[in-house]
Amino acid sequence: MKQTVFSNLLNEINSYIDQGNDAIKRGNEDESVTWYRKGLSLAIQAREKTKEKEISGLLIALY
């Protein structure tokens, strides 16, 4: 059960990253930041350090 919950959280975080990346490809930086921030918030709650670093890097690259 715990593995399924963790897997679902990871899928959701990855989905936010993908949506942020898609927004960047369309030239919409504001939308991208929104998606990345949602993913970062979830990664922090899930204590998923690898994803926190990945998303933080994406946000820093935008600024």
Secondary structure, 3 states (H helix, E strand, C coil): CHHHHHHHHHHHHHHHHHHHHHHHHCCCHHHHHHHHHHHHHHHHHHCCHHHHHHHHHHHHHHC
